[in-house]
């Protein structure tokens, strides 16, 4: 996956060359310092460690800087030719960088180095994609916890009642229904004034 947070291509090449040199120099200092200390005789181990660091650490830093510069230059060129940023750009750039660095050893060694460089970048891109997916799942929104005794049917009924356009509004009757209601009220009010006689109703 491409990293959109880094500097643009002309500046990223110079930046990564410096970063590559620093990484190689620091790693070379640790590795060759330990190696020089172990291979030096007693009484001269500290001096031998410093001598090994001075002789080999800058060389390793330069190798890292060259590899980083070629890789980023190839990545920028491939992205410009293809017109898009995806995981194939660094993989192709890694294969091309491995082939260029092994150019003096012949075509067979160039092919092996290209396959090796492309495989390393493919593994790195796969690990990066997996980590990004794991981080995306971590920040995925989650539903709130429901209280105990919660009934989904009751919640759906309440939601349907609240979403109804006539929810909470007083029911309005038609004019004919209002007239019929008034007539019924009047007849009920007049009923007590009538008395039941022996052979029927009499006023």
N, C-alpha and C positions, 0 to 999 in steps of 0.2 A: 504494500500500500504506500502511496506517496505521502510525503510529509509536507503539508501546506504551511507549516509554521516556520520553515527555514527561510534563509535569505534567497533572493533571486539567483539565477544561475551564474552570472559573471562574478558575483560576490561570494556565492557559496563555494566555488572552486578554491579561491584564495583562503577562505575561512577553514575549509576542511583540510587543506594542505598544512596549515598551521596546527590544527588539532591533531592530524595524523603524526606530524613530527613530534609534538609533545607526548603523545601516547607512546610512540616508539622509543623516545629518549627516556621516559620514566620507566617503561618496562625493561629497556636495555640496561638501565642503571641497576635495577633490582636483580636482574638475571646475571649480568656479567659481573656485578659486584660480588654476588655469592659465589659465582664460578671462580673468579680471581682469588677470592679469600680461601677457597678450598684447595686450589692448585698451588698456592704459594707455600714456601717453607715456613716453619715456625720462626717467629720474630720478624717476618717480613709480610705477613698476611694482610695487614692493613694497607701497606704500600702497594702490594700486588693487586688488592681489590681496587684501589684508586686508579692504578695504571690500566687495569682491564676496563674500567668504566670509561676512562678518557679515550681509549682506543676503539671500543666497540659500540658504546651507547649512541654516539652521534651517527654512526653508520646505520644502525637499526632505525633510528629516528628518520634518517633520510630515505630509507627504503619504505617506511610507512608513509612518508610524505609523498613520494613518487606514486605509490599505489593509490593513495587517496586522491591525488590530483588527476591521475588518468581516469579513475573510476568516475569522479564527479564530472569531468569534462565529457566523458562518453555518455553519462546519464543525461546531461543537458543537451547534447547533440541528438541523441535518440529521441528524447522528448520533443525536440523541435521538429525532427523529421516526421515522427508519428502524429504529432499534434495533440497528444493526450498524455495524462499522467496516470499510470497504473503500475502494477507489480512487475510487469514484463520489462520495464525500462531498466531498473537496477539489475535484474537477472542478466539481460543482454549486455549491459555495461560491465558487469563482473566477468562474464565470459570473454568479452573483448579485451579487458584489462589483463586477464591472465594470459591470453594469447600474445599480446604485445610485449609483456615482460619476458616471455619465453621465446621471443623471436630469434635470438641468436643461437638457440639450441636445435633448431630444425622444425619442420612441419609436424612431426609426430609428437614432439614434446609440447609444441604450441597447442595441438588439439587436446592433449591430456590436461594441460594447464587451463585451457578454456572450459573444459567440462568441469574441472575441479572448482574454478572460480564461479561458474554459473550455479553449481550445486550449493556452494556455500551461501551465495546470495539468495537462492531459493529457500533454503532453510531459515535464513534470517527473516525473509519476508513472511514466511509461514508462521514463525513464532510471533512476529509483530502483529500479524492479523489476528492470531489467537488471543494475544493479550488485549488488543483493542476490543475484541468481542466480549471478553470476560469483563472488562471495565464497563462496556455498554450495558451488560446485564446487571451490573452492580447498581447503576444509577437508573434502572428502569422503574417507572412509577408503579407502586403496589396499591391494591385495594385496601381500604381500612378494615380493621377487625370488626366483625359483627357482634353485637351483645348476645348474651345467653337468652335462649327462648325466642329468638328472632324467627318469624314465620315469613317466608318469601311471598306467599299468597296474599297475606294481609298487607304487606308493603306494596304489592302491585295494585291492589284495590285502592289503597290510599293514594297512590300515585295517579291512577286513572281518574279518581274523583277530583284531585287537585288540578289535573291537567284539563278537566272538562271546561268548556267555555262558560257554562252556566253555574260553575261551582261557587257557592257562597252568595249567589244572587237570589233575592226573593222571587218566588214563582209568581208570575203575572197571569191573570185569568182573562179570557176573552170577554168582550162586552156581552155576548149572549149568556155566557156562564154567569156573569155578574148579575144580569137581570133575573135569571132563574134563581140565583141565590137569594136576591131580595124578595122575590115572590114567595119563596119557601119560608123566609123569616116572617113575612107579614101573615101568612096563613097560620104559622105556629103562634103568633101573637094574638090572632083572633080566635083561636080554638078555646081558650078558657072562658070566653064570654057566652058560649053556647052551652045549653043544658040538655041533657038527655031525658026525653019524656017517656011516656009509657008506650007509645006506638011509633016512636021515631024521634028525630031531632026537632026541637022547638026552640025558638029564640026567646 
